[in-house]
Amino acid sequence: MKKQKTILITNDDGYESEGLKVLIDVARSIARVVVVAPSTEKSACAHSLTLTRPMRFVEVDDDFYKLDDGTPTDCIFLALNSYFGENEKPDLIISGINRGSNMGEDITYSGTVAGAMEGVLFGIPSIAISQVCKDKCQNIFDFGYELAGEVVRELATKILEGSFPLGERKLLNINVPPIKKSEFKGYKVTKTGYRLYVNSAHLHRNPRGEEYYWIGLPGLEWRESQDDQICDLSAIEQGFVSITPIHLDMTSHDDIKTLEEWI
């Protein structure tokens, strides 16, 4: 008898997010599912581990836990080192479905992408998936998570059948355009785009006259590619699902010789 495959799931929007619920339902249709998600939203926490305080698993349902004040990285790290035994690991890790994009240099901030990063550090095929919104005011229910769910089902099935296309310490970063399933144009393999950032630090005063800052959400603006490889932001604008291979080696290999000469 064939052993049932296992998918470990996390996110950075918190254990009650709608995107996580959709992901769980889809994943359960193809595999056994274990969920370890943050107890609260942890957006833009990047690849951070909690080292200054203890954390605990709180059972929500069968094979479903929230990690008390943990990050997505904490969730994957502790799940792999405590929930799963030494000889038992999940076959796939999925982080998402994030509400909002994770494209261009934003992946360095992303808790969603970080969950997948932690997975590949342990040698487990991992994907991060995000549902793009046109702007911060757009209602997710204008288009829903149906397309994102189908993307997960198709790609996760391929991976569980033994067809993960990347090598060690590499993950798939997937972004889904804000369109309905009926408008889906297909997939584009992309590179990360060159984001253009503007000041999104907003100064306010409380009723006592004390200043405070609130960091807002910058718009999705970018510089067009200087070569023939389409970037994630352009693919989304054209209505395609963007799939970007990401590797954890951040070395600028092209500059090693230049730096040796400089030093």
C-alpha positions in Angstrom: 0.0 0.0 0.0 1.3 3.5 -1.0 2.2 5.7 2.0 0.1 8.8 2.2 2.0 12.0 1.5 2.1 14.8 4.0 2.0 18.6 3.5 3.1 21.0 6.2 1.4 24.4 6.0 2.1 27.8 7.5 1.5 31.4 6.7 2.2 34.9 8.0 -1.4 36.3 8.1 -2.3 34.3 11.2 -4.1 31.0 11.8 -7.6 32.4 11.1 -6.9 33.9 7.7 -9.2 33.1 4.8 -6.3 32.3 2.5 -5.0 29.7 5.0 -8.4 28.1 5.2 -8.6 27.7 1.4 -5.1 26.3 1.3 -5.9 23.7 4.0 -9.1 22.6 2.1 -7.2 22.2 -1.2 -4.2 20.4 0.4 -6.5 18.0 2.3 -7.9 16.8 -1.1 -4.5 15.5 -2.1 -2.6 14.6 1.1 -2.5 14.5 4.8 -2.1 18.0 6.2 -0.4 19.4 9.3 -0.8 23.1 10.0 1.4 25.2 12.3 0.6 28.9 11.8 1.3 32.1 13.8 -1.3 33.0 16.4 -1.4 36.6 15.0 -0.5 38.3 11.8 3.3 38.4 11.2 3.5 40.1 7.8 6.9 41.5 6.9 8.6 39.6 9.7 11.1 38.2 7.1 13.2 35.1 8.0 13.2 35.7 11.7 13.5 33.2 14.5 12.3 34.0 18.1 15.2 33.7 20.5 14.3 35.9 23.4 11.1 34.2 24.7 9.5 30.8 24.9 6.7 29.7 22.6 4.1 27.0 22.8 1.9 25.0 20.5 -1.8 25.6 21.0 -4.1 23.0 19.4 -6.8 24.4 17.2 -8.0 21.1 15.7 -6.6 17.7 14.7 -3.1 18.3 13.2 -3.7 22.0 13.4 -1.8 24.2 15.8 -1.2 27.9 16.3 2.2 28.9 17.6 1.8 31.4 20.4 3.4 34.7 19.0 5.6 32.8 16.6 6.8 33.7 13.2 6.4 31.6 10.1 10.0 30.6 10.4 9.4 29.6 14.0 6.4 27.5 12.9 8.4 25.5 10.4 11.5 25.2 12.5 9.6 23.9 15.6 7.3 21.7 13.6 10.2 19.9 11.9 12.1 19.7 15.2 9.4 18.7 17.6 6.1 17.6 15.9 7.8 15.4 13.3 10.1 12.7 14.5 13.7 12.3 13.4 12.7 9.8 10.7 9.5 11.5 9.7 9.4 14.7 7.6 6.7 16.2 5.4 6.9 15.7 1.7 6.1 19.3 0.9 5.9 22.6 2.7 3.5 25.3 1.5 3.4 28.8 3.0 0.3 30.9 2.2 -2.1 31.7 0.7 -0.9 35.2 1.5 -3.2 38.2 1.1 -1.2 40.6 -1.0 1.8 40.2 -3.3 5.3 39.0 -2.6 7.3 40.2 -5.6 10.5 41.9 -6.4 12.7 42.8 -3.4 9.6 42.5 -1.2 10.5 38.8 -0.8 13.3 39.9 1.6 10.6 41.3 3.9 8.1 38.5 3.5 7.2 36.1 6.3 5.4 34.0 3.7 8.5 33.5 1.6 10.5 32.9 4.8 8.3 30.0 5.8 9.3 28.3 2.5 12.9 29.3 3.0 13.0 27.5 6.3 11.6 24.4 4.6 14.3 24.2 2.0 17.0 24.7 4.7 15.8 21.3 5.9 15.9 19.8 2.4 12.1 19.7 1.9 10.5 20.9 -1.3 8.8 24.2 -0.5 6.6 26.8 -2.1 5.3 30.2 -1.1 2.1 31.4 -2.7 0.5 34.9 -2.6 -2.7 36.3 -3.9 -2.0 39.8 -5.4 -4.4 42.6 -4.8 -4.5 45.6 -7.2 -4.2 48.0 -4.3 -4.6 48.1 -0.5 -8.3 49.0 -0.8 -9.3 46.2 -3.1 -11.7 43.6 -1.6 -10.3 40.1 -1.9 -13.9 38.9 -2.6 -13.9 40.8 -5.9 -12.1 37.7 -7.2 -11.6 35.3 -4.3 -9.0 32.6 -3.8 -10.4 30.1 -6.3 -7.7 30.5 -8.8 -5.0 30.4 -6.1 -6.5 27.2 -4.8 -6.4 25.6 -8.2 -2.8 26.7 -8.7 -1.8 25.0 -5.4 -3.7 21.8 -6.3 -2.0 21.5 -9.7 1.6 22.3 -8.6 1.4 20.5 -5.3 0.2 17.3 -7.0 3.1 17.5 -9.5 5.6 17.9 -6.6 4.1 15.1 -4.5 4.3 12.8 -7.6 8.1 13.3 -7.3 8.5 16.2 -9.8 10.1 19.1 -7.8 12.0 21.1 -10.5 14.7 22.7 -8.2 17.8 21.7 -6.5 19.0 22.2 -2.9 18.1 25.3 -1.0 15.8 26.6 -3.7 12.1 27.3 -3.5 9.2 28.3 -5.7 7.7 31.8 -5.1 4.2 32.0 -6.7 2.1 35.1 -7.2 -1.5 34.9 -8.4 -3.0 37.8 -10.3 -6.2 39.5 -9.0 -8.5 37.9 -11.5 -11.2 35.3 -11.5 -10.5 31.7 -12.4 -12.3 32.1 -15.7 -9.8 34.8 -16.7 -6.7 32.7 -16.1 -4.2 33.0 -18.9 -1.6 30.5 -17.7 1.8 30.4 -16.1 4.9 32.5 -16.6 8.3 31.6 -15.3 9.7 34.9 -14.1 12.6 36.6 -12.4 12.2 38.9 -9.4 11.3 42.4 -10.5 13.1 45.7 -9.7 10.7 47.4 -7.3 10.5 51.2 -7.1 9.9 52.2 -3.5 8.5 55.5 -2.2 8.3 57.0 1.3 5.4 55.2 3.0 6.3 56.3 6.6 3.3 58.4 7.7 3.7 60.8 10.6 0.7 61.3 13.0 0.0 62.8 16.4 -2.0 61.2 19.2 -4.5 63.2 21.3 -1.7 64.2 23.6 0.3 65.7 20.8 2.9 63.0 20.7 4.3 62.0 17.4 4.1 58.5 16.0 4.7 56.8 12.7 2.7 54.3 10.8 4.4 52.4 7.9 2.0 52.1 5.0 1.9 49.9 1.9 3.8 51.2 -1.1 2.2 50.8 -4.5 3.3 48.0 -7.0 5.6 50.1 -9.1 8.6 48.7 -10.9 11.3 49.2 -13.5 10.8 47.3 -16.7 13.2 44.4 -17.3 16.4 45.3 -19.2 16.6 41.9 -20.8 14.2 39.4 -22.4 13.3 37.6 -19.1 9.9 38.7 -17.9 9.7 39.7 -14.2 7.0 38.7 -11.7 5.4 42.1 -11.6 5.0 42.3 -15.4 3.6 38.8 -15.5 0.9 39.7 -12.9 0.0 42.8 -14.8 -0.6 40.7 -17.9 -2.9 38.3 -16.0 -0.5 35.4 -15.7 0.5 33.4 -12.6 4.1 34.2 -11.8 6.4 31.3 -10.7 9.9 32.5 -9.7 12.7 30.1 -8.7 14.4 31.5 -5.6 17.7 30.3 -4.2 19.1 31.2 -0.7 22.7 31.8 -1.9 22.7 35.6 -1.9 26.3 35.9 -3.0 26.9 38.3 -5.9 29.0 35.8 -7.9 29.6 38.2 -10.7 31.4 40.6 -8.4 33.7 38.2 -6.7 36.6 38.8 -9.1 36.0 42.6 -9.0 36.1 42.5 -5.2 39.2 40.4 -5.1 41.0 43.0 -7.3 39.6 45.9 -5.2 40.7 44.4 -1.9 
